[in-house]
Amino acid sequence: MLCIIKVYGGNVKICGTGIDIIEVDRIESILKQNKRFKNRVFTAKEIEYCESKKNRYEHYAVRFAAKEAVWKALGRRGIILKNIEIIKELDGKPNVLMKKNRNSGREILVSLSHTEKYAVAHAIVFGKKNEH
């Protein structure tokens, strides 16, 4: 399915969309049992942010869900989760930074939500109309 939408006076297309949901307890368990998991999946900035929070496992879980959603939206090939960085802008909006990836020039929007039990994220990847 190709969807062309009008944005900022020009046409763009949705190149991909992804969604992921995960149980916070599952991420907490993995982080406690596998000490290497944290550094394999999360960037230093993400770890610093999550560790500064009282409910840090919710924040790790929602970032993991966001990475998975972005990974799915981009097509899964050749993407390392640690190269997808989820940051929080000053206004509170989540943002995606891509590192070392052929998809790094695309605009990616992400939405995050979490509770004590679940974390969910949705990602949309945009491209130019003539981009393949």
N, C-alpha and C positions, 0 to 999 in steps of 0.2 A: 504494500500500500504506500503510495506516495501522496503526501499532503503538502500542498503549496499554500502558504499563508502570507499575508501582507504584514510586514513588520518594518517600522521606521522608514516608510516610503519605498521599500523595495521588497522583492520576493525572496523568501527563504524557504527551504524545505526541511521537514523533519526527517533526519537521517536515521534516527533510531530512538527507541524508548525502552526503558527497563524499570523493573520494580523488584524490590526484595523486602522480605520480612524475616525477622529472626527473634528467637527468644533471648532475652537479656541473660537469663541463667545459663544458657548454652555458651555464650561468649565469656561470661564470668568463669565458668568451669574450664574452658579451654585456656584462658589466660592464667589461671592458677595452676593448671596441670602441665602446660607446655610453655616454659619460660622463653623459648625462641620465637613463638608465635607473634608476640607483641612487636618485636623488632623486624620480623619478616613482612608483616602486613601494614603496620602503622609507621608514619613518619615521626621524626623527633618532635615536630610542632604539634602533631595530633596527640602524641603521648603526653607532652607537657600540658596541653589543654585538658585532656581527659583526667589526668592525675590531679589537676587542680580542683576538680569537682567532687562534691560530697557523694553523689551518685555516679561515680566514674564508670561503672560497668554499663549503665544506660548510654553514656556518651560513646564508649567504645563500640557498643552494639549498633548504634545508629550510624556511626561512621563506617562500620563494616557493611551494614546494609546499603549505604550509599555507594561504597566502592563496588559492591556486587551489582547494584542497579546500573551504574555507569558502565561497568564491564559488559553487562548484557546489552545495553544500548549501543555500545561500540562494536559489538559483534564477537567479543570474547577472544579473538585471535591476537597473539603477541602482546597481550596486556598483562602487566604485573600489578597486583593490587597495591603494592607500596608506591607505585608510580602515579597512583590516583590519590591526591591529597584533598581532604575535605577541610575547608577552613570556615571560620565564622567572620563575616565582615563586621565593621564597627556598628552598623545598623541592625545586626543580628541575623542578617540573611546568610544562609549557607552558600558557599561557592566551591567550585571544583578547579583544582590546579592539576594539569597533566604534566608529568615529567618524562623525558626520554621516550616519546611516543609519536608515531606518525599522525595521531589524531589530536595533537596538542593545539592546533590552530582552530579547531572547531569550538563553537559556543556550546556549553553544556549547562543546562539549568537543572537544579536538584532541589527537591523538597524533602525534609526530614521530619519525623515525628517519633516520639517514644513515650512509653509509660514504664512503670516498674517491671512489667513482664515482657513487653514487646517493643521492638524498634522496627520502623518501616521507612523506606526511602523510595523515591521515584525520580528518574532521570530522563531528560529529553535532550537529544543531541541535534543541533541545527547545522545546516550547511547552506551554501549558496545554491540558487536554482540550477545553475549549470554544472554544479559539482556532482561527480559520480559517487 
